[in-house]
C-alpha cells in the first residue's frame, strides 16, 4: 500500500504552486521554446 496523504489539500496545492513558481524563476526548468530550439540546433 502507498503512503497516505493527510492534511489540508488546498494548502498542499498552494505549496506546490509556490515551489513551481520558485523553480521557474530560478531557471531550473527551461520553457518549451528553449527545449525545441535546442532540439532543432542539434539536428
C-alpha positions as CSV (number, residue, x, y, z in Angstrom):
1,X,0.0,0.0,0.0
2,X,1.1,3.5,-0.7
3,X,1.7,6.4,1.7
4,X,-1.5,8.2,2.7
5,X,-1.5,12.0,2.4
6,X,-3.1,13.7,5.2
7,X,-3.7,17.4,5.9
8,X,-5.2,20.3,4.1
9,X,-5.4,19.5,0.3
10,X,-5.7,23.2,-0.6
11,X,-2.6,24.1,1.4
12,X,-0.7,21.4,-0.3
13,X,-1.7,22.7,-3.8
14,X,-0.7,26.2,-2.7
15,X,2.7,24.9,-1.6
16,X,3.1,23.0,-4.9
17,X,2.3,26.2,-6.8
18,X,4.8,28.2,-4.8
19,X,7.5,25.6,-5.4
20,X,6.8,25.6,-9.2
21,X,7.0,29.4,-9.3
22,X,10.3,29.4,-7.5
23,X,11.8,26.8,-9.9
24,X,10.5,28.7,-12.9
25,X,12.1,31.9,-11.6
26,X,15.5,30.3,-10.8
27,X,15.6,28.9,-14.3
28,X,15.8,25.2,-13.3
29,X,13.1,24.2,-15.8
30,X,13.6,25.5,-19.3
31,X,10.5,26.6,-21.1
32,X,9.1,24.7,-24.1
33,X,10.5,27.1,-26.7
34,X,14.0,26.7,-25.3
35,X,13.8,22.9,-25.4
36,X,12.5,22.9,-29.0
37,X,15.2,25.4,-30.1
38,X,18.0,23.1,-28.7
39,X,16.4,20.1,-30.5
40,X,16.5,22.0,-33.8
41,X,20.1,23.1,-33.3
42,X,21.2,19.6,-32.7
43,X,19.6,18.2,-35.8
